[in-house]
Amino acid sequence: MHVFDLPQAPLQPLNLPWLQKAQVEAAILRLDLIDPLISGNKWFKLRHHLQQASTRKAPGLISLGGNHSNHLHALAAAGKRFGFATAGLLRGHAQETPTVRDLQALGMELHWLGYGGYRARNEPEFWAPWQARYPGWHCIPEGGGGPAGAQGCALIMQQARAQIAALGWSDYDAWWLAAGTGTTLAGLVQAEAGAHAVHGALAVPRDHGVPETVAALAGAPGYQIHDASRGGFGKFDDELLAFVAECELRSGVPLEALYTGKALLALRDQVEAGLFAPGTRLIFVHTGGLQGRRGYL
Ligand SMILES: *Cc1c(COP(=O)(O)O)cnc(C)c1O
């Protein structure tokens, strides 16, 4: 069977003054570095889908997202890399964004659903016409969510654990990462099975159903969800942008504001509020998404 692999994400020390002040040690797992085109957590959520598509000899993969979608970007790039056709169902009306141009260059067939059409994505009959149009293609839920996506995130845990000794750590205490659909968070909770705490910084408002999704997918306790959306998904403000610029300068790690920036800012607030005792060792997951920066910079 075909094995879908990319290089391991490096685990690097993360030094920032507010961490040092609270005597919290942190390392950053650089999922943004696994590949120049297939970025971040989206790859881990896609792996099982690629495997399923390969086992079923599906000619292509089809999924949905917005016009800055990191998920569609990773899917289009992975399809091209591993020899699958891809189709993307997009929210709203035809628009040129840097992401959309990449999707086209990577050979993804695009269909614009409008806003009403996109809202119907969770209805039972949604996929039928697309399955008729693309017979035998493998359909992936929005954002790579669902059990297959969550399962793929066990590999994130394995990659970090394989590298903690090189940092001089014997163990770690907790994870911190951005959550959108909550699939990556749920996957880590599932993989940890209570061994280490997992903290999700929620980039969307809490009442959008993410806590319920995480509870259903994770099937285990051992996690906390922190509000980090700062007024809504995709919203950013001057304090956030200044914080991101400052962290990039001090750490040398490129960030995007909407997920990793918000997650790091929520971490700073919790560290300053004393959530973590001195000596705590944290793994912050850089979930990637740098291609999406072109949409708001
Ligand atoms: C999609 C995305 C997330 C959220 O991942 P979920 O599994 O949907 O919670 C976090 N960070 C970045 C950069 C992303 O692109």
The ligand as an ORCA input file, in Angstrom:
! r2SCAN-3c Opt
* xyz 0 1
  C      -7.222     24.917     10.365
  C      -6.244     25.521     11.269
  C      -6.346     25.383     12.664
  C      -7.519     24.712     13.318
  O      -7.480     23.320     13.238
  P      -8.774     22.484     13.675
  O      -8.343     21.086     13.579
  O      -9.855     22.817     12.699
  O      -9.156     22.911     15.025
  C      -5.363     25.935     13.446
  N      -4.316     26.597     12.901
  C      -4.195     26.757     11.580
  C      -3.048     27.530     11.069
  C      -5.137     26.218     10.719
  O      -5.013     26.413      9.397
*
